[in-house]
Amino acid sequence: MEKKLVSLIIRSKNEEKWIKLSLESIFSQTIKNLEVILVDNNSNDNTVKIAKSYGVKKISKIKKF
């Protein structure tokens, strides 16, 4: 398994409106050896679903930031 060069942590709470644009920008960078970690504060919209559709595999859910 290849070690990731960059780990990017995104915290979110109902960011359905912005998460797609953010992830598109991240994954369009020239650095491809990266991982995205989403720390979600119990979103009740499609934030987590959208993140998963972009291949974000590490998703931590917390109740309080």
C-alpha positions in Angstrom: 0.0 0.0 0.0 1.3 3.4 -1.0 1.8 5.9 1.8 -0.1 9.2 1.2 1.9 12.3 0.8 -0.8 14.7 1.9 -3.7 14.3 4.3 -6.4 16.9 4.1 -9.0 17.2 6.9 -12.3 18.9 6.2 -14.8 19.6 9.0 -18.4 19.9 8.0 -21.9 20.5 9.3 -24.6 20.5 6.6 -22.2 21.6 3.8 -24.2 20.0 1.0 -24.1 23.3 -0.9 -20.3 23.6 -0.8 -18.8 20.1 -0.4 -19.0 19.2 -4.1 -17.1 22.4 -5.2 -14.5 21.9 -2.5 -13.8 18.3 -3.4 -13.7 19.1 -7.1 -11.0 21.7 -6.4 -9.1 19.4 -4.1 -9.0 16.5 -6.6 -8.1 18.7 -9.5 -4.8 19.7 -7.9 -1.5 18.4 -9.4 -0.8 16.4 -6.2 -2.6 13.1 -6.6 -1.0 11.2 -3.7 -3.5 12.5 -1.1 -6.3 11.5 1.2 -9.3 13.5 2.3 -10.6 12.9 5.8 -14.1 14.3 6.5 -14.9 15.1 10.1 -18.7 15.6 10.1 -20.7 17.1 12.9 -23.9 15.0 12.4 -25.0 16.6 9.1 -28.6 15.9 8.3 -28.3 16.8 4.6 -26.3 15.0 1.8 -22.8 16.1 2.8 -21.5 12.6 3.7 -23.2 11.0 0.7 -21.6 13.5 -1.7 -18.2 13.1 0.0 -18.4 9.3 -0.4 -19.3 9.8 -4.1 -15.9 11.5 -4.6 -14.1 8.6 -3.0 -13.6 10.1 0.5 -13.2 6.9 2.5 -12.2 8.2 5.9 -15.3 9.8 7.5 -15.5 10.5 11.2 -18.7 11.5 12.7 -18.8 13.6 15.9 -21.6 15.2 17.8 -19.9 18.4 18.8 -17.0 20.3 17.4 
